[in-house]
Amino acid sequence: MDYREIKTPAFILDLDILEQNINAYQESAHKHNKRLWPMIKTHKSTEIAQMQSNAGASGFLAGTLDECESLQKTGTKNIMYAYPVADKHNISRVIELSKNCNFSICLDSADAACLIDEAAVNSGVAVQYLIIIDSGLHRFGVQPQNAAELAKALACKKGLKLIGITTHPGHVYAGSDPEHVRKCALDECSALKTAYEALKNTGFACEIVSSGSTPTFNNEVGDDLINMVHPGNYVFNDVIQIANGTAQQSECALSVLATVISHPSEDIYICNAGSKCLGLDAGAHGNDSIKGFGLVKSHQELSLIGLSEEVGKLKAGGLTKLKIGDKIEIIPNHACSAANMTGYMYGIRKGCFERFITVDMRNNSGKPLTNFG
């Protein structure tokens, strides 16, 4: 079936582009002798994770514990959780994951670490952890020179085991040119080197030095110190990656298929895909270079200027042949947010529907086994 016959709105995933993206990044990681543990929050799909594993990914970085548990249930052995935890239910989940796979968590404070340590000791396990280093995003993380201070504070904890350091150069998304990307990559590599040296000089070994973002991947994969990389968005790419020069439109695998349902004025059209398909993300971490809420493929004259929950407002900036009933394809600004809006995607190949790709690792996708558990 021609994919343009699919009911709208629909999430369309070009399988050829998806596979090309997965293979390109994996080949680069192999070439530079890096472990590729993709950030899985981008797609939240066990099927796409299996495709990444088949290509050579040896583990995964996860953005939620739901993702961690879903991966573990499918037999994934190497899982890293990107953030700290601090409530008893999530700590218990961390303990169970540590029992059942090669699991690690990322920490940036003694307070959260102590809560985990107490539960780990009581359960007879040692939870592996990495120290989060702030390389410029100023979200999570200790300053690079203070990494050894945190390691020393946690050295006496019997329920914790330090295995490395990690960072996320997310401030790269605040800019939109190659020079900004290069600078952020330098920040990233420099911060990790400073933290690594501080730990080494204090007697702490780092088995893992990890980092990742799709824009900075080509820089970090060639760094001598970093041995594990975590790009995520690369599987889909999106308008943000086009804006910062990381990807071309032809490398964007995910789009939203919509139908024009109204033409209320001369230059305004309405389609049946809104914020519940595309999200309201106009650029991560302060990027103001992106105009509108998505890129309409094959229609350079159209701008997606507004979104309600279920519909989008398009403005024609010149002559257009668009009419009510036409179908349009929109590349999301932020593919990670868009993919989280659906339970499945239509996998297409060479313009024809091939199979459904399930998005089965969204947060709270599974009910707890017990009340409040």
C-alpha positions as CSV (number, residue, x, y, z in Angstrom):
1,M,0.0,0.0,0.0
2,D,1.3,3.5,-0.9
3,Y,1.9,5.2,2.4
4,R,0.0,8.3,1.3
5,E,-3.1,6.2,1.5
6,I,-2.6,5.8,5.3
7,K,-5.2,7.5,7.5
8,T,-4.1,10.8,9.0
9,P,-2.6,12.0,11.2
10,A,0.0,9.2,11.1
11,F,3.6,8.8,12.2
12,I,5.7,7.7,9.2
13,L,9.1,6.1,9.7
14,D,11.3,5.6,6.6
15,L,13.0,2.3,7.3
16,D,15.7,2.8,4.7
17,I,16.8,6.1,6.2
18,L,16.5,4.7,9.7
19,E,18.8,1.8,8.8
20,Q,21.3,4.1,7.0
21,N,21.5,6.3,10.1
22,I,22.0,3.4,12.5
23,N,24.7,1.8,10.4
24,A,26.5,5.1,9.7
25,Y,27.0,5.9,13.4
26,Q,27.8,2.3,14.3
27,E,30.5,2.1,11.6
28,S,32.0,5.3,12.9
29,A,32.1,4.0,16.4
30,H,33.7,0.8,15.3
31,K,36.3,2.7,13.2
32,H,37.3,4.7,16.3
33,N,37.1,1.7,18.7
34,K,34.4,3.3,20.8
35,R,31.5,1.5,22.5
36,L,28.2,2.8,21.2
37,W,25.5,2.8,23.8
38,P,22.7,4.8,22.1
39,M,20.4,7.0,24.2
40,I,17.1,5.2,23.8
41,K,14.7,7.9,24.8
42,T,14.6,9.1,21.2
43,H,12.6,6.2,19.9
44,K,11.5,4.2,23.0
45,S,11.0,1.1,20.8
46,T,12.3,-2.4,21.6
47,E,12.3,-3.2,17.9
48,I,14.5,-0.2,17.0
49,A,16.8,-1.1,20.0
50,Q,17.2,-4.6,18.5
51,M,18.1,-3.0,15.2
52,Q,20.8,-1.0,17.0
53,S,22.0,-4.1,18.8
54,N,22.2,-6.1,15.5
55,A,24.3,-3.3,14.0
56,G,26.7,-3.5,16.9
57,A,25.5,-1.4,19.8
58,S,26.8,-3.2,23.0
59,G,24.5,-1.4,25.5
60,F,22.1,1.4,25.9
61,L,21.7,4.7,27.8
62,A,18.1,5.2,29.0
63,G,16.2,8.3,30.0
64,T,13.6,6.5,32.2
65,L,13.5,3.5,34.4
66,D,10.6,2.2,32.3
67,E,13.1,2.1,29.4
68,C,15.7,0.3,31.6
69,E,13.2,-2.3,32.7
70,S,11.9,-2.9,29.2
71,L,15.4,-3.4,27.9
72,Q,16.3,-5.8,30.7
73,K,13.2,-7.9,30.0
74,T,14.2,-8.3,26.4
75,G,17.6,-9.6,27.4
76,T,19.7,-6.5,27.1
77,K,22.7,-7.0,29.4
78,N,24.3,-3.5,29.5
79,I,22.1,-0.7,30.6
80,M,23.0,2.8,32.0
81,Y,20.4,5.1,33.5
82,A,21.2,8.8,32.8
83,Y,20.0,10.4,36.0
84,P,20.0,10.1,39.8
85,V,17.0,8.7,41.7
86,A,15.8,9.8,45.2
87,D,12.5,8.2,46.0
88,K,12.2,4.7,47.6
89,H,10.2,3.1,44.7
90,N,12.7,4.1,42.1
91,I,15.6,3.2,44.3
92,S,14.1,-0.3,44.7
93,R,13.8,-0.5,40.9
94,V,17.5,0.4,40.6
95,I,18.4,-2.3,43.1
96,E,16.4,-4.9,41.0
97,L,18.0,-3.8,37.8
98,S,21.4,-4.1,39.4
99,K,20.6,-7.7,40.4
100,N,19.5,-8.7,36.9
101,C,21.9,-7.1,34.4
102,N,25.1,-5.0,34.1
103,F,23.4,-1.9,35.3
104,S,24.8,1.5,36.2
105,I,23.3,4.8,37.4
106,C,24.6,8.4,37.1
107,L,25.0,10.6,40.1
108,D,26.1,14.1,41.0
109,S,25.5,14.4,44.7
110,A,26.3,12.6,48.0
111,D,22.7,13.0,49.2
112,A,21.1,10.9,46.4
113,A,24.0,8.5,46.6
114,C,23.5,7.9,50.3
115,L,19.9,7.0,49.8
116,I,20.8,4.4,47.1
117,D,23.7,3.1,49.2
118,E,21.5,2.3,52.2
119,A,19.0,0.3,50.1
120,A,21.8,-1.4,48.2
121,V,23.6,-2.5,51.4
122,N,20.3,-3.9,52.8
123,S,19.8,-5.8,49.6
124,G,23.3,-7.2,49.4
125,V,24.2,-5.6,46.1
126,A,26.7,-2.9,44.9
127,V,25.2,-0.4,42.5
128,Q,27.6,0.7,39.8
129,Y,27.7,4.5,39.3
130,L,29.2,7.2,37.1
131,I,29.8,10.7,38.2
132,I,28.0,13.3,36.1
133,I,30.3,16.1,34.9
134,D,28.9,19.5,33.9
135,S,30.4,20.3,30.6
136,G,28.4,23.4,29.9
137,L,24.7,22.6,30.0
138,H,24.5,23.5,33.7
139,R,21.7,21.0,34.4
140,F,23.1,17.9,36.2
141,G,26.7,17.4,37.1
142,V,29.6,18.5,39.3
143,Q,32.3,20.9,38.1
144,P,35.1,18.9,36.5
145,Q,37.7,19.8,39.1
146,N,35.3,18.6,41.8
147,A,34.8,15.1,40.6
148,A,37.4,13.6,42.9
149,E,35.8,15.4,45.9
150,L,32.5,13.5,45.3
151,A,34.4,10.2,44.7
152,K,36.1,10.6,48.0
153,A,32.9,11.3,49.8
154,L,31.4,8.1,48.4
155,A,34.5,5.9,48.7
156,C,33.3,4.4,52.0
157,K,29.8,3.4,50.7
158,K,29.7,-0.4,50.5
159,G,26.6,-0.3,48.3
160,L,28.1,1.8,45.5
161,K,30.9,1.2,43.0
162,L,32.5,3.9,41.0
163,I,33.1,2.8,37.4
164,G,33.5,6.1,35.5
165,I,32.4,9.6,34.5
166,T,29.9,10.9,32.0
167,T,28.5,14.1,30.6
168,H,26.0,15.4,28.1
169,P,27.0,18.5,26.0
170,G,23.3,19.5,25.7
171,H,24.3,23.2,25.4
172,V,25.1,22.4,21.8
173,Y,21.4,22.8,21.0
174,A,21.5,26.5,21.9
175,G,23.3,27.3,18.7
176,S,22.9,26.6,15.0
177,D,26.2,26.7,13.3
178,P,29.2,24.3,13.0
179,E,31.5,26.6,15.0
180,H,29.1,26.4,18.0
181,V,29.0,22.7,17.7
182,R,32.8,22.5,17.6
183,K,33.1,24.7,20.7
184,C,30.6,22.6,22.6
185,A,32.5,19.5,21.7
186,L,35.7,21.1,23.0
187,D,33.9,21.9,26.2
188,E,32.8,18.4,26.5
189,C,36.2,16.8,25.9
190,S,38.0,19.3,28.1
191,A,35.6,18.8,31.0
192,L,36.0,15.1,30.9
193,K,39.8,15.3,30.7
194,T,39.9,17.6,33.8
195,A,37.6,15.3,35.8
196,Y,39.5,12.2,34.7
197,E,42.9,13.7,35.7
198,A,41.5,14.8,39.1
199,L,40.2,11.3,39.8
200,K,43.4,9.6,38.6
201,N,45.6,11.9,40.7
202,T,43.5,11.0,43.7
203,G,43.7,7.2,43.1
204,F,40.3,6.6,41.4
205,A,40.2,4.6,38.2
206,C,37.7,5.3,35.5
207,E,36.7,2.2,33.4
208,I,34.2,4.3,31.5
209,V,34.5,7.8,30.2
210,S,31.3,8.5,28.4
211,S,29.5,11.3,26.7
212,G,27.1,11.9,23.9
213,S,24.9,14.0,21.7
214,T,24.1,13.6,18.0
215,P,25.6,17.0,16.9
216,T,28.9,16.5,18.7
217,F,29.3,12.8,17.9
218,N,31.8,13.3,15.1
219,N,34.1,15.2,17.5
220,E,33.7,13.0,20.6
221,V,34.1,9.7,18.7
222,G,37.6,10.8,17.7
223,D,38.6,11.8,21.2
224,D,41.4,9.8,22.8
225,L,39.9,9.7,26.3
226,I,36.2,9.1,25.6
227,N,35.6,5.3,25.2
228,M,31.8,5.2,25.2
229,V,29.4,7.4,23.2
230,H,25.6,8.0,23.6
231,P,24.1,9.7,20.5
232,G,20.3,9.3,20.5
233,N,18.5,11.5,17.9
234,Y,20.7,10.2,15.1
235,V,18.3,7.4,14.3
236,F,15.6,9.8,13.2
237,N,17.1,13.3,12.9
238,D,14.8,16.3,12.8
239,V,14.6,20.0,12.1
240,I,16.9,20.8,15.0
241,Q,19.6,18.6,13.5
242,I,19.1,20.3,10.1
243,A,19.4,23.7,11.8
244,N,22.7,22.9,13.5
245,G,24.2,21.3,10.3
246,T,24.3,17.8,11.6
247,A,21.8,16.3,9.1
248,Q,20.2,16.9,5.8
249,Q,16.5,16.7,5.1
250,S,17.2,13.4,3.2
251,E,18.5,11.9,6.5
252,C,15.4,12.6,8.5
253,A,13.5,9.3,9.0
254,L,10.5,10.4,11.0
255,S,7.7,12.5,9.8
256,V,4.0,13.1,10.4
257,L,1.5,12.6,7.6
258,A,-1.4,15.0,7.8
259,T,-4.4,16.1,5.6
260,V,-5.3,19.7,4.8
261,I,-8.8,20.1,6.2
262,S,-9.5,23.8,5.9
263,H,-8.6,26.9,3.9
264,P,-10.1,29.8,5.9
265,S,-8.2,32.6,4.2
266,E,-6.1,33.3,1.1
267,D,-2.8,32.3,2.6
268,I,-3.8,30.1,5.6
269,Y,-4.4,26.4,5.6
270,I,-5.3,24.0,8.4
271,C,-4.1,20.4,8.7
272,N,-5.2,17.7,11.1
273,A,-1.8,17.3,13.0
274,G,-1.3,19.5,16.0
275,S,0.8,19.7,19.2
276,K,-0.3,16.1,20.1
277,C,1.6,14.9,17.1
278,L,4.4,17.4,16.7
279,G,4.9,18.9,20.2
280,L,5.5,22.5,20.8
281,D,9.3,22.3,20.8
282,A,10.7,25.0,18.7
283,G,14.3,24.2,19.6
284,A,15.9,22.5,22.6
285,H,17.8,24.5,25.3
286,G,17.0,27.9,24.0
287,N,17.7,27.7,20.3
288,D,15.8,30.5,18.6
289,S,17.0,30.0,15.1
290,I,14.1,27.6,14.3
291,K,11.0,29.2,12.9
292,G,7.7,27.4,13.1
293,F,6.8,24.0,14.4
294,G,8.1,21.7,11.7
295,L,9.3,21.5,8.2
296,V,6.7,20.7,5.5
297,K,8.4,18.4,2.9
298,S,8.2,19.3,-0.8
299,H,6.5,22.7,0.1
300,Q,9.1,25.4,0.6
301,E,6.4,28.0,0.4
302,L,4.6,26.7,3.5
303,S,5.4,27.5,7.1
304,L,3.8,25.7,10.1
305,I,3.2,28.9,12.1
306,G,0.9,27.6,14.9
307,L,-0.4,24.4,16.6
308,S,-3.5,23.7,18.5
309,E,-3.8,20.3,20.2
310,E,-5.3,18.5,17.1
311,V,-4.6,20.9,14.2
312,G,-1.8,22.9,12.7
313,K,-1.9,26.3,11.0
314,L,0.0,26.7,7.8
315,K,0.9,29.9,6.1
316,A,1.7,30.1,2.4
317,G,4.5,32.5,1.7
318,G,4.0,32.5,-2.1
319,L,2.1,30.7,-4.7
320,T,0.9,27.2,-3.7
321,K,-1.1,24.5,-5.3
322,L,-2.2,23.2,-1.9
323,K,-5.9,22.4,-1.6
324,I,-8.3,20.8,0.9
325,G,-7.9,17.0,0.9
326,D,-4.2,17.1,0.0
327,K,-1.8,15.2,2.3
328,I,1.4,16.8,3.5
329,E,4.5,15.4,5.4
330,I,5.9,17.3,8.3
331,I,9.4,16.7,9.8
332,P,9.1,17.5,13.5
333,N,11.4,20.0,15.1
334,H,12.2,17.5,17.8
335,A,11.8,13.9,16.8
336,C,12.2,12.6,20.4
337,S,9.2,14.5,21.6
338,A,7.1,13.6,18.5
339,A,7.9,9.8,18.8
340,N,6.7,9.9,22.4
341,M,3.3,11.0,21.2
342,T,2.3,7.7,19.6
343,G,2.1,4.0,20.4
344,Y,3.2,3.0,16.9
345,M,4.8,4.2,13.7
346,Y,4.1,3.2,10.1
347,G,7.3,1.7,8.8
348,I,7.6,2.4,5.1
349,R,10.1,1.4,2.5
350,K,10.4,3.0,-1.0
351,G,7.1,4.7,-0.5
352,C,5.1,1.6,0.5
353,F,3.9,0.5,4.0
354,E,6.0,-2.5,5.2
355,R,5.2,-3.0,8.9
356,F,4.3,-1.3,12.2
357,I,7.0,-0.2,14.5
358,T,5.7,-0.2,18.1
359,V,6.7,2.5,20.5
360,D,6.5,0.3,23.7
361,M,8.8,1.9,26.2
362,R,7.1,5.2,26.9
363,N,7.0,6.4,30.6
364,N,4.2,4.7,32.6
365,S,3.6,2.3,29.6
366,G,3.2,-0.5,32.1
367,K,1.1,-0.3,35.3
368,P,2.8,-1.0,38.6
369,L,2.4,-4.5,40.0
370,T,1.1,-3.2,43.3
371,N,-0.5,0.0,44.4
372,F,2.0,2.9,44.3
373,G,4.8,0.3,43.6
